[in-house]
Amino acid sequence: MKITSVFQSLLIGFVAAATVLASAADKKPLKVGFAQTGAESAWRTANSESMKAEAAKRGIDLKFSDGLGKQENQIRAIRSFVTQHVDAIVLAPLVETGWDPVLREAKRAGIPVIITDRTIQTADESLYVCFIGSDFLTEGRMAADWLAKKVNGKGRIVELQGTPGSAPANDRRKSFGEAIAKYPELKIIDAQSGDFRRTGGKEVMEAFIKKHGKDIDILYAHNDDMALGAVQAIEEAGLKPGKDIVIVSIDAVREGVQAVVDGKINCTVECNPLFGPKVYDTIQKVIAGEKVERKSFNKDELFDSTNAAAVIATRQY
Ligand code: GZL
């Protein structure tokens, strides 16, 4: 065999191998780091499941980190994503502040950051590309407006607040308080954090009942898990949740909507956690250099005795 034909066959083999490698390279799965808050509620479980299931469906290599309810764990996770040179970082920030230093490290590494679920406070808007989640101010207003009608603008409210320093707790407190200010006889007589946890809701409601007894007309809970814990405490005190104490809550997780059907919670405002698809669509646009919306709010509706039974069978979370 002449030298030239040996050289030609080597060259063809080399080009073929390079082509295979090149096509394999551009099919390299997207690598995404997700720093999740923890597993404090049914909402959180559904949100994590949405992110994991959609990544698996799209063949995305998802590095999932459970923050166990501690900001320092989320910060550590982001640092590890930078070391792993992920293509994008998703952060569901436990609290609103304290993110600038670690987000600067991601920016220096050229890794885009998507903030999901809860917002952050920062002076440097370049530290993240966009926010995807719900509008907690609207949720608080929807809860207050529904309640004012239900009780004709009169009643003594105890408030079960979410995680201190978190955007949902801050915003749901703020907008609810502003909305009920229009009704001088609708007053918050006590407020305490149950940390979005069912156990927290039960313990704090037990303390409220001990302290205020029959003076409690209404419970406003920042999420269904705490409301469901409070329902247990109310029943153990020999009272009827949804009747002796009107309960308005947020999230509309399946168990919360079922409690509305059962008349134990009077109203729950939806806060949809199933935004995995929207997050990955956004990441793919960012990596392709396309413009994306700076803030993208999920659509949320409200469930009470007029519509809960009609939707309970089809609730996805
Ligand atoms: C809201 C989310 C809140 C939920 C809680 O987007 O951050 O945290 O309302 C969850 O159930 O724990």
Residues whose N, C-alpha, C, O or C-beta is under 5 A from the ligand:
A	BS01	GZL	E40 S41 W43 R44 D117 R118 P168 F196 H222 N223 D251 C271
